[in-house]
Structure formats: structure tokens, C-alpha cells
Amino acid sequence: MEPRVELTYLLDFYGALLTEGRREALRLYCEEDLSLAEIAEQAGVSRQAVLDSVKRSREKLEEYEEKLGAVKRHRAITSEAERCLEALDRGDAIAARRSLENILRIER
């Protein structure tokens, strides 16, 4: 997955754990696709300050994911839910049940 897209996932899940300034800088970088220079100009700081903020924020978000695993768990559940729907479309109740059981296992 593209690094900015992955970072956006992490920001969605753990962004509230960052300071408001870091969260906003990262949001502008990931979601608005602004350059570091554009963010720096908007915030009235140096490009290097924004680079440092983005780098530290990324490290923090990756640390949260490593410890909590919410993004990984979400992806696993989504994948199983899609398998369940496909099984239901095929009329395969056994496979659908297996997917639902897998979802319950993931959540435990």
C-alpha cells in the first residue's frame, strides 16, 4: 500500500492521540496532499519543522499500531466480512458461518 494511504489509515485510527498541531499537519500532508513547504507556509513555520513533525507523528502512529493493532484488526474483519458476503451470494451458508466465526475470533 502507498505510504501516504497507509499513514492516512493510521491517522484515522489514532490521530486523536496526537497533539492538535501534529494532527493538523499530518492531515494536510496526507488528506489534502499539501507539500511540506505549503504546510510550513500555512502554519508560519519552517519546512524542516513540518518535516520533523510529520516524521515524529508517523513514528508515534506506527508505535500505536504496533501496540494496539486496531488497523490490522479492522482490515482482518473487513476481509472476513467480504468473504461472508461472497459466500452468502453463492448460497454457501457453511462458508458464511465460518467467516462470521473468524470475525468473532478476531474480536476476542
Number of C-alpha atoms within 10 A of each C-alpha: 6 7 9 14 12 14 21 19 15 19 22 12 17 19 20 10 14 15 10 11 11 20 19 17 22 29 19 16 20 20 14 10 13 15 15 20 15 15 21 18 13 10 14 9 12 14 17 12 12 23 18 13 17 21 14 13 22 18 12 17 21 18 12 17 17 12 9 12 13 15 18 12 15 15 11 16 20 13 13 20 17 14 17 23 15 14 18 15 11 11 11 13 13 12 17 22 14 15 21 17 13 16 20 11 10 13 11 5
